[in-house]
Amino acid sequence: RADTVQRLGLDLAEASDFPEHLRKEILRTPEEQRQSGLDARITFSAKETVFKAFYPEVGSYFGFDAVDVAPALSDGRFDIRLRRALGTCPAGTELQGAVLILDNRLVTLLAVHA
């Protein structure tokens, strides 16, 4: 419902391994650097989803280092921790998004409730 969701982000990507040449740019923390294959792709997609959810409020570009992501594909989710304030959400805010694979497509979704 529109009156309960403050922010909404969605990303659609290929469900495949993450390109090695992009790892250092996208996977910023030691924990993210240790991710392999599909988990690394989920982390990238989740960061894109966070950007799409928060950009309308923030109104300016923020980098991949603004959030930490921990994928949990077996549970159909990913966990997020904001490393910096984004809009009205302070640094340290923890959120949870949904992850789904359909027909070799990776879908990540974040709905932040008011």
Phi and psi restraints in degrees (value plus and minus 20) as a CYANA .aco file:
   2 ALA   PHI     -83.7   -43.7
   2 ALA   PSI     -47.4    -7.4
   3 ASP   PHI    -101.1   -61.1
   3 ASP   PSI     -27.4    12.6
   4 THR   PHI    -131.7   -91.7
   4 THR   PSI     -37.6     2.4
   5 VAL   PHI    -121.5   -81.5
   5 VAL   PSI     100.3   140.3
   6 GLN   PHI    -108.1   -68.1
   6 GLN   PSI     -57.3   -17.3
   7 ARG   PHI    -158.2  -118.2
   7 ARG   PSI     125.9   165.9
   8 LEU   PHI    -161.2  -121.2
   8 LEU   PSI     109.2   149.2
   9 GLY   PHI    -153.1  -113.1
   9 GLY   PSI     124.8   164.8
  10 LEU   PHI    -165.7  -125.7
  10 LEU   PSI     117.5   157.5
  11 ASP   PHI    -156.5  -116.5
  11 ASP   PSI     124.1   164.1
  12 LEU   PHI    -145.7  -105.7
  12 LEU   PSI     107.3   147.3
  13 ALA   PHI    -163.4  -123.4
  13 ALA   PSI     148.9   188.9
  14 GLU   PHI     -92.7   -52.7
  14 GLU   PSI     116.8   156.8
  15 ALA   PHI    -104.6   -64.6
  15 ALA   PSI      64.4   104.4
  16 SER   PHI    -166.7  -126.7
  16 SER   PSI     154.4   194.4
  17 ASP   PHI     -80.9   -40.9
  17 ASP   PSI     133.0   173.0
  18 PHE   PHI    -105.5   -65.5
  18 PHE   PSI     117.0   157.0
  19 PRO   PHI     -80.9   -40.9
  19 PRO   PSI     109.7   149.7
  20 GLU   PHI     -79.3   -39.3
  20 GLU   PSI     -57.0   -17.0
  21 HIS   PHI     -89.9   -49.9
  21 HIS   PSI     -32.1     7.9
  22 LEU   PHI    -121.4   -81.4
  22 LEU   PSI     -25.2    14.8
  23 ARG   PHI     -75.1   -35.1
  23 ARG   PSI     -69.9   -29.9
  24 LYS   PHI     -87.5   -47.5
  24 LYS   PSI     -49.5    -9.5
  25 GLU   PHI     -95.7   -55.7
  25 GLU   PSI     -56.3   -16.3
  26 ILE   PHI    -119.9   -79.9
  26 ILE   PSI     -65.9   -25.9
  27 LEU   PHI    -110.7   -70.7
  27 LEU   PSI      79.0   119.0
  28 ARG   PHI    -112.9   -72.9
  28 ARG   PSI     -53.8   -13.8
  29 THR   PHI    -114.4   -74.4
  29 THR   PSI     142.4   182.4
  30 PRO   PHI     -77.6   -37.6
  30 PRO   PSI     -57.6   -17.6
  31 GLU   PHI     -84.1   -44.1
  31 GLU   PSI     -63.5   -23.5
  32 GLU   PHI     -87.1   -47.1
  32 GLU   PSI     -57.5   -17.5
  33 GLN   PHI     -82.0   -42.0
  33 GLN   PSI     -49.5    -9.5
  34 ARG   PHI     -98.3   -58.3
  34 ARG   PSI     -32.8     7.2
  35 GLN   PHI     -88.0   -48.0
  35 GLN   PSI     128.3   168.3
  36 SER   PHI    -151.0  -111.0
  36 SER   PSI     146.2   186.2
  37 GLY   PHI      29.3    69.3
  37 GLY   PSI    -146.4  -106.4
  38 LEU   PHI     -87.8   -47.8
  38 LEU   PSI     -53.3   -13.3
  39 ASP   PHI     -79.7   -39.7
  39 ASP   PSI     -60.0   -20.0
  40 ALA   PHI     -84.8   -44.8
  40 ALA   PSI     -59.0   -19.0
  41 ARG   PHI     -85.7   -45.7
  41 ARG   PSI     -60.7   -20.7
  42 ILE   PHI     -81.9   -41.9
  42 ILE   PSI     -62.3   -22.3
  43 THR   PHI     -79.8   -39.8
  43 THR   PSI     -66.0   -26.0
  44 PHE   PHI     -80.0   -40.0
  44 PHE   PSI     -69.4   -29.4
  45 SER   PHI     -81.8   -41.8
  45 SER   PSI     -60.1   -20.1
  46 ALA   PHI     -83.8   -43.8
  46 ALA   PSI     -59.6   -19.6
  47 LYS   PHI     -85.5   -45.5
  47 LYS   PSI     -57.7   -17.7
  48 GLU   PHI     -82.9   -42.9
  48 GLU   PSI     -60.5   -20.5
  49 THR   PHI     -82.9   -42.9
  49 THR   PSI     -62.9   -22.9
  50 VAL   PHI     -81.4   -41.4
  50 VAL   PSI     -63.6   -23.6
  51 PHE   PHI     -79.4   -39.4
  51 PHE   PSI     -66.2   -26.2
  52 LYS   PHI     -84.6   -44.6
  52 LYS   PSI     -53.1   -13.1
  53 ALA   PHI     -93.9   -53.9
  53 ALA   PSI     -57.5   -17.5
  54 PHE   PHI    -118.5   -78.5
  54 PHE   PSI     -41.5    -1.5
  55 TYR   PHI     -76.0   -36.0
  55 TYR   PSI     -63.5   -23.5
  56 PRO   PHI     -76.8   -36.8
  56 PRO   PSI     -52.9   -12.9
  57 GLU   PHI    -104.6   -64.6
  57 GLU   PSI     -62.3   -22.3
  58 VAL   PHI     -89.9   -49.9
  58 VAL   PSI     -63.1   -23.1
  59 GLY   PHI      57.1    97.1
  59 GLY   PSI     -11.5    28.5
  60 SER   PHI    -170.3  -130.3
  60 SER   PSI     142.7   182.7
  61 TYR   PHI     -86.0   -46.0
  61 TYR   PSI     118.7   158.7
  62 PHE   PHI    -153.8  -113.8
  62 PHE   PSI     125.2   165.2
  63 GLY   PHI    -103.1   -63.1
  63 GLY   PSI     156.0   196.0
  64 PHE   PHI     -86.2   -46.2
  64 PHE   PSI     -36.7     3.3
  65 ASP   PHI    -100.2   -60.2
  65 ASP   PSI     -21.0    19.0
  66 ALA   PHI     -94.1   -54.1
  66 ALA   PSI     -38.0     2.0
  67 VAL   PHI    -159.0  -119.0
  67 VAL   PSI     130.2   170.2
  68 ASP   PHI    -124.5   -84.5
  68 ASP   PSI     120.2   160.2
  69 VAL   PHI    -146.7  -106.7
  69 VAL   PSI     115.8   155.8
  70 ALA   PHI    -145.4  -105.4
  70 ALA   PSI      84.9   124.9
  71 PRO   PHI     -93.0   -53.0
  71 PRO   PSI     127.0   167.0
  72 ALA   PHI    -160.9  -120.9
  72 ALA   PSI      47.8    87.8
  73 LEU   PHI     -76.9   -36.9
  73 LEU   PSI     -57.4   -17.4
  74 SER   PHI     -82.8   -42.8
  74 SER   PSI     -44.5    -4.5
  75 ASP   PHI    -119.1   -79.1
  75 ASP   PSI     -20.3    19.7
  76 GLY   PHI      49.6    89.6
  76 GLY   PSI      13.6    53.6
  77 ARG   PHI    -168.9  -128.9
  77 ARG   PSI     150.4   190.4
  78 PHE   PHI    -160.3  -120.3
  78 PHE   PSI     125.7   165.7
  79 ASP   PHI    -123.3   -83.3
  79 ASP   PSI     121.9   161.9
  80 ILE   PHI    -146.6  -106.6
  80 ILE   PSI     121.3   161.3
  81 ARG   PHI    -149.9  -109.9
  81 ARG   PSI     104.8   144.8
  82 LEU   PHI     -94.0   -54.0
  82 LEU   PSI     106.9   146.9
  83 ARG   PHI    -106.3   -66.3
  83 ARG   PSI     -36.0     4.0
  84 ARG   PHI    -164.0  -124.0
  84 ARG   PSI     142.2   182.2
  85 ALA   PHI     -85.7   -45.7
  85 ALA   PSI     116.9   156.9
  86 LEU   PHI    -148.4  -108.4
  86 LEU   PSI      93.3   133.3
  87 GLY   PHI      39.8    79.8
  87 GLY   PSI    -148.7  -108.7
  88 THR   PHI    -108.4   -68.4
  88 THR   PSI     -19.5    20.5
  89 CYS   PHI    -112.6   -72.6
  89 CYS   PSI     101.6   141.6
  90 PRO   PHI     -95.9   -55.9
  90 PRO   PSI     141.3   181.3
  91 ALA   PHI     -74.5   -34.5
  91 ALA   PSI     122.5   162.5
  92 GLY   PHI      73.8   113.8
  92 GLY   PSI     -31.2     8.8
  93 THR   PHI     -79.8   -39.8
  93 THR   PSI     114.7   154.7
  94 GLU   PHI    -130.6   -90.6
  94 GLU   PSI     113.7   153.7
  95 LEU   PHI    -152.9  -112.9
  95 LEU   PSI     144.1   184.1
  96 GLN   PHI    -152.7  -112.7
  96 GLN   PSI     113.0   153.0
  97 GLY   PHI    -136.7   -96.7
  97 GLY   PSI     154.7   194.7
  98 ALA   PHI    -128.8   -88.8
  98 ALA   PSI     124.4   164.4
  99 VAL   PHI    -151.3  -111.3
  99 VAL   PSI     119.7   159.7
 100 LEU   PHI    -168.0  -128.0
 100 LEU   PSI     122.3   162.3
 101 ILE   PHI    -135.3   -95.3
 101 ILE   PSI     104.0   144.0
 102 LEU   PHI    -152.2  -112.2
 102 LEU   PSI     102.2   142.2
 103 ASP   PHI      28.6    68.6
 103 ASP   PSI      30.2    70.2
 104 ASN   PHI      43.8    83.8
 104 ASN   PSI       1.1    41.1
 105 ARG   PHI    -135.7   -95.7
 105 ARG   PSI     116.2   156.2
 106 LEU   PHI    -119.7   -79.7
 106 LEU   PSI     106.9   146.9
 107 VAL   PHI    -138.7   -98.7
 107 VAL   PSI     106.4   146.4
 108 THR   PHI    -140.3  -100.3
 108 THR   PSI     120.9   160.9
 109 LEU   PHI    -158.5  -118.5
 109 LEU   PSI     115.6   155.6
 110 LEU   PHI    -150.8  -110.8
 110 LEU   PSI     102.6   142.6
 111 ALA   PHI    -140.6  -100.6
 111 ALA   PSI      96.3   136.3
 112 VAL   PHI    -122.0   -82.0
 112 VAL   PSI     100.2   140.2
 113 HIS   PHI    -103.7   -63.7
 113 HIS   PSI     128.5   168.5
